[in-house]
Amino acid sequence: MKKKVFKTLEEQVEILRGKGLTINNVERTEELLLRENYFFINGYRHIFLKSNNDKTFIKGTTFEELYALFQFDRNFRNILFKNLLIVENNLKSILSYRLSRKYGIKEKDYLKPSNFSQDIKKVRQVNDVLNKIKRQIKLNGRQHSATLHYLSNYGYVPLWILVKLLSFGMINELYSILKPDDKLSISEYYDLDVETLGIYIGLLSNYRNLCAHEDIVYDHRTQKEIPDTRYHRELDIPMMNDEYIYGKNDIFAVVIMLKAMLNESDFTDFVNEISYELSLLDGRVSVIPQTKILDMMGFPVNWEEISKLR
């Protein structure tokens, strides 16, 4: 097994130079490698390489261009994260309202197993999810001012307060064990079918975690695809083997999901912010065309038109 050894900043610069990257300002490059981490910046090299077999940089690629893509992804990730938090909060509010209205405001009432899927195949899943939620109340209920207030003054935690303790992933699990009519009451709000909303919640939860852990996001692909939508058709997204090549398991699929789950104003702001960041990147990277970056993201060239579709 090959052994990794510590490399000084000077050695890191020479490694990049040895792969064909142009270093215009050694001192500035070393400063950024120290502050941002060689491994993280170098993680953006793939789009600048000559080919899958030739792992050297395209002639003329500069460190500034590599760093520009790193910065773009950071800014893009922050914009995405902000909007995923909006979706997460909205979903928690709608879910807690629907269930509280139907099953009551005390956890002993709304967390009854009989309130959830009665599918024999989901018995264990229902119990596991409800036990996780109860554990959250027990472990963290007195760590948050809102839950502490209700526990201290009323002896219970309403669901609209409890959801603040639950992660997006836990909300995904909770939705998966709801009764069909409860799923329907939530999915109808978004004008989506029950199954599609379930897919959206799961995928958006995954992206939320990627953003929170500062992983590379702009070219991320998921194993699961979203169903075809009218946006694929109306944007005239190209197809290959009867499958749309963009907007299925890529970042543009996230844009489509946010189109369904954000209000019109928030979604327009989201598109405008991404468009601005892409414009900045285009001015900083010349060795590759922006169409190549859009392709890596799964963005069709007319992607901004989605904000005009109703």
N, C-alpha and C positions, 0 to 999 in steps of 0.2 A: 504493500500500500504506500502511495506517495505521501511524503510528509510535508506539511505546510510549515514554513518558517517565517518569523517576523521580518518584515521589510520596512526599511526607513522611508521617510518621505522622498528622499533623493532616489532611492531604488524604485519606489512606486512610479515616479515620473519617468525613469528610464525604461520601465516595463511598458508603459504606455507609448513612449517614443519607439520602442522596439517593435510595437505592433502597428506602427505607421501613423500614430496620432501626432499632429502638429502641436507643439507646446510653444506658445508665443511669449508667455510670461511665467518663468519658472517659479518665482517667489509667490505670485498670486495662485498658481496651480497648487503648490505645496500647502498654502494656507487653506484652500478649499478642501483638499484631500484630508487635512487634519481635522477641519471643522465638520465636514459632511460625511467622511468615511469613504475610503477608496472603493470598498466592496459595493457600497450603495450607488455611487456615481457610475462605476464600471458596469453596473447592472443594466444600464441604458445603452450599452455599446452595440447590441445586436443589429439594430436598424442601420447602423453606420458601417457594418462590415461588408466586405466585397461579396461574400457568398457564404453559404452554410459550410462549405469545405475550406474556403480561404478565410481564416479568422483574423485577417489584418484589416485595418480601417481603409475605407475608400480614400483614394489620394486627395489630399487637401482638407480632410476632416480635422477640425481644431478642437482643442479641449473646451474652448468656449461654447462650441456647438453641442458637444456632449453634455456639458453642464446646463445649457439652455433647455435641453430635453428633460433633464433631471428637475429643473425648476418648474417647467411646464407641468410635469406630472404632479409635483407637490401642490401647485396652485389648483390644478384640476381636481386633485384628490380632496382638497379643502372645500372647494365649491360643491363637489358631489356629496361630501360628508355632511355639510350644512343642510343640504336638501333631503338627504336620507333621514336626518334627525327630524325634519319637519314631517316626513311621511310616517316615521315611527311614532311620533307624538299623536298625529291625527288618527292613526290606526288604533292606538291604545285608547284614545278618547272614545272613538266610535264603538269599539268592542266592549269597553267597560259600560258604556251607556246602554247598549242593547241587552247585555247580560244582566246588569243591575235592575233594569226595568222589568225584566222577565222573571228573574230568580231571587231578587232581594239584595239587600245591601250589606249583610253580614256574611263573613267567609263561611260560617257553618251552613249557610243557606246556598250561596252561589257556587260553593266548591263541592256540592254533593255529586257523587259519581253519576247519579241518575239524571243530572242535568246535561250530561255529555253523551257522546256517541255510544249507542247500545250495540254496535257491531261486535259480535263475539270475538272477532279477530283483533279488536282494539282494546279489549279489557285491560290487558297488561299495560299498554301504552297510556290509557286514561289514568290508571292508578299511579304510574310513574310520573306523569306530568303533574298531577294534583299533589303528589308528595313533594315534588321539587318546589312547587309554589308555596306549600305550607312551610317547607324548610326555609324559604326566603323570609317569610314572616317571622319565624322563630329566630333566625340568625341575624337578620338585618332590620327587623321592624322597629327596634328602639334606637337605631343608628341614624334615622332620618327624622327631621322635625315633624313632617306631616303625619307619618305613620305613628310616631311616638305620641303626637297629640291625640289621635283617635284611640290608640290603645290605652292611654292614661285617662282620658275623659269619658270614653264610651265603651271600652273593652273589646272593640273589634276594629277591623280595617276594611272600609268599603273598597270595592274593586277599582273605582276611579282614582283612589289613592295608592292602592297596591300596585297598579301597573307601573308606577314610578320605580319600583324595585325590580321589575322584570326586564330582562334584556330583550332585544329585538328577536333573538333566537328563541327565547322562551315564548314570546308572543306567537311566533311561527308554530311552535309546538302546541300552544293552546288552541290556535285556530284549527289545527289539524284534527283535534279531538272533539270539536263542536258537533252538535247535531246538524243534520243537513239544513233544516229551516233556519237555524241560527247563522250558519255560514252564508246562507242566501240573503239574510237581512243585512249582512255586512257587505257582501259582494255587490249587492244592488246599489249601494251608495256610490260605488266607483263605476257603475255600469259595466261590470265584468261578470263572467260566469264564475261559479264557485271554484272550479278546478283551476282556472286561469289565475284568480286572485291567490290561491294557495301557492302556485308556482312563483308568482311575483314576490310574495312575502318571503319565501325561502331564498330566492336569488338576491333580493335587496338586503336581506339579513347578512348574506355572505359578503356582499360588497361593503356593507357597513363595517364588518369586521376587518376587511382588507384596508379600508380607510383608517380605521382606528389604530391599526398596527403599522401604518405607513409602508405598506407593501406597494410594489409597482402595480398601478391600476390601469394606465391608459391602454395597454394591449392585453389585458386579462381576458381569458376565455373561461366560461363555465362548462361543466359537463352537461348540464341540463339546458335545453333550449326553451325559449318562450314560444307559444303558439303563434302562427301567422296572424297578423292584424291588418286592418284596412290601411294603416299607415305604410306598411310594406308596399301595398298595391298603389296607393295614391302618390307615393314618392317614386314609383316606378323603379324600385330596387331590382337590380339584375338578378337573374336566377341561373343556377347551374344544376343540372340533373333534377329539375323541378323543385329546387330548394333555393330560398333567398340566400344570397351570399353575405348580406349584412343584416344586423338587427335581430339575430337569433340567440347567440350565446356570447356576444361581445359587448363593448361599451355602448354601442348604439342601441342594443336591446335594453340597457339601463335607461337610456333616454326615452325609449318608447314606454317603459314601465312608469317612469316619472311623469310622462305626458298623461297617463291615466290616473295617477295618484296625487299629483300636485294640483292646486287650483291654477287657473289660467295666468294670473299675475305672477305667481311664484315660478311657474314653468317658463314664462317669457324672460324673467330675470335670469334664470338658470341658463337658458340658451344664449342670451346676450353676454353673460360672463364667460362662458366657454368660448364663444366666438372671439371675444376680446383676447383671451389667452392664446388662442390659435393664431391670431394676427401678430401678437408679440413674438411668438415662436417663429413664425414665417420670416420675420425680419431678422432673426438671430441665426437661423440655419439656412445655409445656401447649398451645401454639398448634396443634399437630397431634396426632392420636391415635396411640398406639403401634401400632395396627393398620396405619397407613400406613407406619411404619418397617419392621414385619415384612413387609409386602407388598413393599417395596423390596428386602429381603433375600431374598425368596422363601420366607419362613417361614410355614407354615400356623399358625393360631392355637393349634393343639394340638401344636406342634412338640416340646415337651418329652416327650411320650409316647413318642417314639422310644427314649428311654433304658430304657423298661420292656419294650420288645418284644425277644423272643429270636430 
